[in-house]
Amino acid sequence: MPSDTPSVAAAPPGRRPDGTPLQDANFPTAEYLDRLARARGAMERGGLSALLVTDPSNMNWLTGYDGWSFYVHQGVVLSLDAAPVWWGRGMDAAGALRTVWMPADRIEGYPDIYVQNPDAHPMETLAPLLRRAAGEGAIGVEMDNYYYSAKAHAVLSERLGALQDATGLVNWCRAVKSPAELVYMRRAARIVERMHATIREMAEPGLPKNALIAEIYRAGIEGADGQWGDYPAIVPMAPSGLDATAPHLTWDDRPLKRGEATFFEIAGVHRRYHCPQSRTLFLGEPAAHFRRAEEAVLAATEAGLAAVRPGNTCGDVARAFNGRLNAAGFEKESRCGYSIGLSYPPDWGERTMSFRGDDRTVLEPGMTFHFMPALWLDDGGIEMTEPVLVTETGAERLCDTPTGLWVK
């Protein structure tokens, strides 16, 4: 079992606290220590002595762990006074050793007999680890998380007693991005610009949709400006015609048609940091009501972005956007933006703040959002969205992709 080291000393970039090399460090160890301090502060305010983190994005943010292993149970155990413990499938411990900043004795793998076995659950091996980390104190879990199942909670509760819901605790600690994180997000922005340029260049009537998506993937994974592209947390969404009246359809092999609009909701990704952006392409001349919707969305977008500044709330942004949109005769019932950053499937949102009228979260410099002023009409959809950064003075668009309805 991992030792309960009392503290974690600062280490130079690329090395663990014990001096051993870190194979694939995305950030200096000092940055991980700062994140750890923020998370522990939130734990103390919530009355927690230990926290189980199962959201892959939160695991990565706290420890650097990066692997496609979230289809089996895994997690990070965080206490108030010891280095985090990575816990997961035994064969994935080698991946943890190559990506986390903690020393090897903070990596705990469970035997494969616990993998997808109805008679043995991995949480049976985790329960004693959590109890030692918490002592007699309270234990928090991310109850409303994609990768924390009802069965997992039942097994832990049976062995540990009452568990406290700590959903979003680490997510909120991630809200303000560090300068190093913003470097990765700007690289992702360059990648999504290239992906959209590929769409503008290649889309034409008769081209099968799957062939275009293949080229979008190629551009996204090749990357831009010498920086490689990572896989997105959400696959490209690219519905055409009446399919585009729905927001979350993907693609098939049908050819693009003249007289139809297709919106492309895609993301550039670098080292798990996402810059999502949408544009709408019309092959042929758009109908007049599409042009009216385009004009309304562009004006409402400018109004919303003008409200993105420190001290304003997410609700202020939503009200500014919707006020201008409604004045033009259009309505949008859903939120018009959400926080983005480091993500794993199935979502590139951080699941914290939303540009929604009742969201009172105060904007701070360093927060990043996907401003999502999409409209779904009776005969198609219009998506012209922007990844934005809150600066000291207002909003910065992270991308230079040409705006407006693309007509070809």
Secondary structure by P-SEA (a helix, b strand, c coil): ccccccccccccccccccccccccccccaaaaaaaaaaaaaaaaaacccbbbbccaaaaaaaccccccccccbbbbbbcccccbbbbccccaaaaaaaccccccccbbbbcccccccccccccccaaaaaaaaaccbbbbcccccccccaaaaaaaaacccbbbbbcaaaaaaaccccaaaaaaaaaaaaaaaaaaaaaaacccccccaaaaaaaaaaaaaacccccccccccccbbbbccccccccccccccccccccbbbbbbbbbbcccbbbbbbbbbbcccccaaaaaaaaaaaaaaaaaaaaccccccaaaaaaaaaaaaaaacccccccccccccccccccccccccccccccccccccccccccccccccccccccccccccccccccccccccccccccc
